[in-house]
Amino acid sequence: MSDAAQPTAAEVRAAAEAVKTALDRHLAAVERRSGEDDPAVFEAFNQLAAAAEAYDELLYDRYDEVTPFEIPGSEELPPYAGPEEPNAVSVLIRRDYSVAEPQRLLAQAERIEAAEYDAAGGLAENAAGTVPGALGVLFGEFEPDEIASRHKEFGLEEGDSTLWVTAADESPEAGEWLEAPFDHVDPQRVVCRFDVSAVFDDDVSDEGDEDDDLEFVEDEAEDGDLEPLDAEK
């Protein structure tokens, strides 16, 4: 950036003051929160994110310096413009996992197949001998929420996850969207969005409680480019 286009020192200072103000408002909203999903807290979070992003940009442009803060989902997103009283909603969910312990995964799948063998009184299909086959056995046997709560038991490690609730005028025809469940999402019809990401706890000790290592962010969706790991959160 040329010197003429650089922000002034006063502009950078004003942006820093805006961050301080936004921090105070966020803390006050948290202290007064009425529940886990208090909209005032989410609004204060988004205001803090916007102020921090503006300060970071000005600081870099003026001094070639950055802040240590990273706040996902801080982009300016379109306001909700869907029906005032939706007749239907769609819940779009993605969860990512790493296969941390393949042998544990294979052993669990083999155990499930053995149980199916005993119950059916016949030889079950040998799908548990490969990782893709074992994943098919696992997700075919358990609900996704149960897998999420027992992922370590199955040799999996949690990655990012997201949940979008979108409003619709009416329910789609049966089978209409199954081939492309996350296509054609209108960001202005997203009622709410909840994200869980490792970027929130990069500095949290691994010795802490797992539930304490996660923070939730609610925001409106920016686009519909989701590739589902599963159709359930």
N, C-alpha and C positions, 0 to 999 in steps of 0.2 A: 504493500500500500504506500502511496506517495505521502510525503510530509504534509501536503496541502489537505489530503483527505483524512489524515489521522485525527482521532478524537482528541480533545483538549484534556489536560490534566484535571480540569474542573469537572468535565463530563465523566471521567473515570471515578473521581471522588463521589460525585452524585450517585453513580450506579452502585458504588460500595455502600453508601448510606441507604439506598433502596433495599439492598440485600439485608442490612441490619433491621430495617423496619419490617420486612417480610418475615424475617426470623422471629421477631417479637410477636407478630400476628399469628404465625403458625403455632408457636408455643402456647399462646393464649387460647387458640382454637382447640388444641389438644387438651389443655387443662379443663376446658368447658365441655368436652365432647359428651354427647348424649348416648353414644353407642359405638360399636365397632365400625359401622358404615356411616358415621356422621358426615353429611355433605359439607358442612362448614370446614371440617378438617381437610377434606379433599380439595376444596376450593383454595384454602390457605396453602396447601402443598403446591398446587399448580402455580399460584402467585409467587411462591418462593422459588420454584423451579425457573419460572420466566425471569425473575429478577437476577438469579444466579447466572443464568445463561447470558443475559445482556451484559452483566459485569465481566464475565469471563471473556466475551468477545472484545469489549472495549479495552480490557487490560492487555489482551494480546496485541490488538492493533496499535496501542499506544506504547507499550513497554516490551512487547515480544515475550510476555510472561503468561502463565496459565495458573488456574486454581487446582486444588486437589479434588474438587467435587465433580461427581458424575451422577446426573439425575435422569434416569430413563423416562421416556414418555413425556418430556417437557415441551414438545413441539406444540405450536398453535394448531388446534384441531377444530373441525367444523362443529357448530352447535347442533344439538338435536333438532331435527325437522320432520320427524315421523308423526304418526297419528297421535292425537292427544289422549285417546283412549284405545290403545291397541287391542285388536280382537285376537291376536296370536303373537307369540314370541318364539324366536329361535335362539338356542344357546349353543354357541360355537366354542369348542374347547380343544386345546392342544396341550399335551404334556410330553416333554422330552426326557429320555433316560439314556444313560451310558450303560453298556453291558460291562460292568466292573469285574464280575467273577463268572466267566462263562461256565466253568465246571459246576458251580453252585446252581446256575440256571438250568443246565442240562440234568443235574440230579433231581431238581424239583419237578421238571417236566416228566422225567422217567417215573418218579413216584406217582404223579397224577395218572400217567398211562397205566401203571400197575394197578392202581385203584379201579380204573375203568375196566381193566381186564378181569379183575375179581368180580366186579359188579355185573358185567355182561356175560361172564362165563365163557368168553372166547378171546381170541388174540386181538388186541387193539392194534390199530395202525401204528407202525414204528416211526412216528413223527418227531420223537424227542431226541433223536440222535444228532441233530444239527442245531445250531443256534437259531436260525429262522424257524425251524420246525418247533423248537422248544418255546419260542415266543408265541407261536400260534397256539400251542397247547395251553400255555399260561393264560393268555388273554381270552382263550375260548372257555376256560374253566372259571375264572374269577372276574368279578366286576372291576372296572378300572379304578374305582375308589378304593377297593380292597387292595389292589396291586400298589396303589400310591401309598397306602398306609403300611404295607409290608414289603416295600421294594428291596430293602437290604436282605431280607430273607430269601428273595428270588435272585440275588446277585446283581441287582440293578442299582444305579446311582442316579438320583434326581437331577434333571437339568431345569431349564426355564419352563414355565407354564403360563398359559393365558386363557381367560374366559371372557367371551363377549356375549352380551344379551342384546339381541336386535328385535325391533318391533315390526310387526307385519299387519296388513289390513285383514288378511285371512290366512288360514292354514293352507299350505301347498297341497297339491294332489299327492296321494300315497305313491312313493317311489320316485317322485319327480326330481329330487335333488341328490339322490344317493350316489350318482357317478361323480359328482363334483360338489361336495357338501359345503366348501368354503368359497365357492365362486359367487360373483355377483353380489357381494356385500356392499350395501349402500352405507358409507360412514355416517351419513346424517340420520340414519335410523338405528344407530347403536345407542341403546339406553344407558348402558354402563359397561365398563371393562375393568377386569381385575388381573394384574400381572404378578407373578412371583419369579424373581430372577436372582441368580448368584451375585450379580453386581451390587445388590444391596448389602451383602455380608462379606465382601472381600476382606475386610479388616477384622472380622469377628473370629475369635479363637475357635478352633475345631472342638475344644473341650466344652463349649457352651451347649445349652439345650437346643436341639434341632428346631423346635418351634420358635424359639427366641431369635433364631438366625434369619427369619423371613419377615419381610415387610410387604404390605400390600399397597398397590397403587391402583387407583381408579381413574380412568380417563376415557374420552371418546376415541373411537378407532380412527386411524388415519387412512388405512386402506384395507382391502380384503384379501391380501396375499398370504393366506394361512394354508399350510400344508398339514393336515391332521395326522397326528400319531394315532389317535383313537377318537371315536365319536363321543367320548365321555371324559370329563375332567378327572 
